Amino acid sequence: MDERRRFARKATSIRVEITHSAFGTIVGFARDVSDGGASVLIENYQIPPAGTVVDVRFKKVVGAINEDPVKMQVMHVNRNVAGLMFFRKADSLD
């Protein structure tokens, strides 16, 4: 199997709030995270299309992991799972 990942993934279940001006805030749960991004399970919401840059907050049971949202880009969508990558202008699909 071809493993193309640059970063090791760590399994987790962290609440994720994804915000964009076009759709407001949707909530999901990170299934795994890495230094490059996260795989987020999203139920009961329309997932933004690949290429969309969103603001993301990761939340614990008590409080946020990151108080200020971080920019992430939707890299792929498969059913109800979105692959998000930490956004850097050079990584943009545009």
N, C-alpha and C positions, 0 to 999 in steps of 0.2 A: 504494500500500500504506500502511495506517495504521500508523505507527511510534509506539507508546505508551511506549517506554522513556524513562525520565528520565535514565539514566546511560549513557555510552558504554561498550561492551564491549571487552575486550581478549582476543584468542585466547591460550590457554595450555594447558599440560598439567601440572597440579600434582596430586599425590596428595592426596586428601581422606579424612579419617577422620570418619565421622558416628556419633555415639553417642547412645543413648537408653536409659532403664532398661527399656523394654519389649522391646527387641530386641538390646541390646548394641552392638557396633561393627561397622559395615559400611564397606567401602573402595570409593572411586570415584576418578575423575579429573576435575578441573574442565576443561571444554572452553573456557569463557570466564569472565572475572570482570569485575565493575564495582564502583563504589562502592556499588551497591545490593544486589549478591548474586553468585550464580554458577550456571552451568549445569553439572550434574555427571552424568557418565556412570557408571552403576552396573551392573556385570555380576555375575551369580551370587548376587545378594542380593535379597530382597524389599524394595522401596522403600516407605518409610513414606508414609501417605496425606497428601494436601494438608491443611494446617492444623497438622501436627505440628511442635512446636518441638524442635529437636535441638541438641546441642553439636557444634561442628565445629572440626577442626584441619586446617590446610593445611600440607603437608610438602614440603620440597625433597629432593633426593637425599641431602643431608647436613643433618640437623636439621629442625626445624619453623620455619615462617614465623611462626606464633603459638604460643608455649609454652602459654598458657592457652586453652582452647576458647572459641569465641565462639558465642553463641546465634544460630541461624538458623531460619527457618520454611520448611517445604516449601510452596511456592506452587502448583506444578502438577507432574504426573507425566505423561510421554508415553513409553510403552514403557519403555526402560531409561535415561531421562534425567529427572532431578529438577531443577526450578527452585527454588533456595534464595534467600531474601531475608534480609539481616541483620535480626535481630529487634529490634523496639522495641515495647514494650507497646501503644502507640497503633496499631500496624499489625496487631495480632492479628485473626484471623478470627472470634474468639469474640464 
